Amino acid sequence: MIFWMSQKFLSPKAFYTTTTHFLPWIITGVVLCLSYGLIAGLFIAPADYQQGDGFRIIYVHVPSAFTAMAIYFVMASSAILVLVWRIKIAAICMSSSAAIGASFTFLALITGSIWGKPMWGTWWVWDARLTSVLILLFLYLGFIALQSVIKETQHKDRAASVIALAGAINLPIIHYSVVWWNTLHQGATISKLDTPSIDPSMLYPLLSMIVGFMLFYLLILLLRMRNQILLREIKTEWVKEVLL
Amino acid sequence: MNLHEIINMGGYGIYIWPAYFFTLGVFAVNIGLVVHETRRAKKILSHYFKRHYES
């Protein structure tokens, strides 16, 4: 079934032609979600009773951290598809995601650091959550470095898959770091949606920003993948048909 | 809410606005990366097709 699916939907040609129709919808989603999230988060949501307006950094910090972890999860899942079924699209997805993931991890660290200064009195502590996210950034950078030094495509894909899969162990460590260790970082705010520890007037803009960030990732990912597909498939007949 | 209140953000403006500008920067870098890659891909593809199909 996986083989049939890979032929029908995951072939580079099918992927390229199908995604063409999705792009305008994704762009619309990004604009709507980010517009609502920014306006409601910055100007409508009430100030926090403890942190005052300082809490508004949550609307960029949490979405960037969530997206950074989600991207690594996508990469690790793609790595399984590459190693077990050698699906080309999964390899392209993995390599196209890395730089985006690194940028969002960097953003999560920077915005967290900026938020930490007024709330904790310091830019950085070697806290379990912060350190494990820093390790995630190094994993992304290691992945990008490995991809840039291996020239042969199949070797590159397999080596990168091993790195992506091995690094996936860091994801539960990041998520549970605030439970397993005593940390300065606060615990989960929205992971328990049935009983969130945040008021709906603050929660909805946050959810909207998270969706907006994820859609932005999807948009950039698809655009990067489409470029890579054309270059990898340059000698095939369908690329000629599509472009000429 | 006037402009001063927006900039000041209850005394946290000095932290909030840089965080949002960094976010804007990361979005801009990602968009720039895609634009650069698309231009590069177009250049390589047009060069390839010129060499192989226009002769």
Interface residues (C-beta under 8 A of the other chain):
Chain A: L42 F43 A47 G52 D53 G54 R56 I57 V60 H61 S64 A99 I100 S103 F104 F106 L107 I110 T111 I114 W115 K117 P118 F216 I220 L223 R224 N227 L230 L231 I234 V239 K240 L243 L244
Chain B: M1 I6 M9 G10 G11 Y12 G13 Y15 I16 P18 A19 Y20 F22 T23 V26 F27 V29 N30 I31 L33 V34 E37 T38 R40 A41 I44 L45 Y48 F49 Y53
